[in-house]
Amino acid sequence: MGALLVCPECAHEWNPSEIEASAPTSKIVKDSAGNVLADGDTVTIIKDMKVKGSSTPLKVGTKVRNIRLVDGPGDHDIDAKVDGFGPMNLKSSIVRKA
């Protein structure tokens, strides 16, 4: 298993230690419905996504608990552990607050 994380939507790769070293962000992050997200929220995936290195896609309706808002690479602003897939960064545009 490599030290890089991979975005399941766009296959962007990054080193997680670079994200942890960055300063916390104060910007407002909204989900696909316009609800404001906060650390510790539970969100639901709103569209199927292929996950690089996995034979099964991340399905619509998958709940992701205890999200962390980060200033990640590109548009990735959610850091989470998805059951069955492990840690990954997500875009707020593909989730809805549960």
matplotlib code that plots the C-alpha trace (Angstrom):
import matplotlib.pyplot as plt

x = [0.0, 1.5, 1.8, -0.3, -4.1, -6.1, -9.4, -12.0, -13.6, -10.7, -7.7, -5.6, -2.9, -1.4, 0.6, -1.6, 1.2, 1.1, -2.6, -2.1, 0.6, -1.6, -3.4, -7.1, -9.4, -12.2, -14.1, -17.7, -18.2, -21.6, -23.0, -24.7, -28.1, -26.5, -26.5, -23.5, -21.2, -19.1, -16.5, -18.1, -21.2, -22.6, -23.0, -24.5, -22.9, -25.3, -23.7, -21.9, -18.1, -15.5, -12.7, -9.2, -7.8, -11.2, -13.5, -16.6, -17.8, -18.8, -22.6, -25.3, -26.6, -23.3, -23.2, -19.9, -19.6, -17.4, -16.1, -13.3, -13.3, -9.9, -8.3, -7.3, -6.0, -8.2, -11.9, -11.5, -12.6, -13.8, -11.5, -13.2, -12.9, -15.5, -16.4, -15.1, -12.9, -10.7, -9.5, -10.2, -10.8, -14.2, -15.7, -18.5, -20.4, -21.0, -22.3, -25.5, -25.8, -27.7]
y = [0.0, 3.3, 6.5, 8.6, 9.1, 9.0, 10.8, 8.3, 10.9, 12.5, 10.1, 13.1, 11.8, 13.6, 13.0, 13.2, 14.7, 17.8, 18.3, 17.9, 20.5, 23.1, 25.7, 25.2, 27.0, 29.4, 29.3, 28.0, 24.6, 23.8, 20.4, 19.9, 21.1, 24.3, 23.1, 24.3, 21.5, 21.3, 18.9, 15.7, 15.8, 12.8, 13.1, 10.8, 10.3, 11.5, 9.8, 6.6, 7.0, 4.6, 4.1, 3.6, 0.3, -1.2, -3.4, -2.0, 1.6, 3.9, 3.7, 6.4, 6.6, 5.5, 7.3, 8.9, 9.7, 12.1, 14.2, 16.7, 19.9, 20.5, 22.7, 19.8, 19.6, 21.0, 21.1, 18.4, 19.9, 16.9, 14.3, 11.1, 7.4, 5.6, 2.1, -0.6, 1.9, 3.6, 7.2, 9.6, 13.2, 14.1, 17.1, 18.8, 18.9, 15.1, 14.8, 15.8, 16.4, 13.5]
z = [0.0, -1.0, 1.0, -1.4, -1.2, -4.4, -5.2, -6.4, -8.7, -10.6, -9.6, -8.2, -5.9, -2.9, 0.2, 3.4, 5.5, 3.2, 4.1, 7.8, 7.8, 6.2, 8.3, 9.0, 6.7, 7.7, 4.5, 4.5, 2.8, 1.4, 0.2, -3.1, -1.7, -0.2, 3.4, 5.4, 6.5, 9.7, 11.2, 12.5, 10.2, 8.5, 4.7, 2.0, -1.4, -4.2, -7.3, -8.1, -8.3, -9.5, -7.0, -8.4, -7.3, -6.3, -8.3, -6.6, -7.1, -4.2, -4.4, -4.2, -0.6, 1.1, 4.4, 5.5, 9.2, 11.0, 8.2, 8.5, 6.5, 5.0, 2.3, 0.2, -3.4, -6.0, -5.1, -2.4, 0.8, 2.9, 4.5, 5.6, 6.2, 4.0, 5.3, 3.0, 1.1, 3.7, 4.0, 1.0, 0.2, -1.3, -3.1, -1.3, -4.6, -4.5, -1.0, 0.8, 4.6, 6.2]

ax = plt.figure().add_subplot(projection="3d")
ax.plot(x, y, z, "-o")
ax.set_aspect("equal")
plt.show()
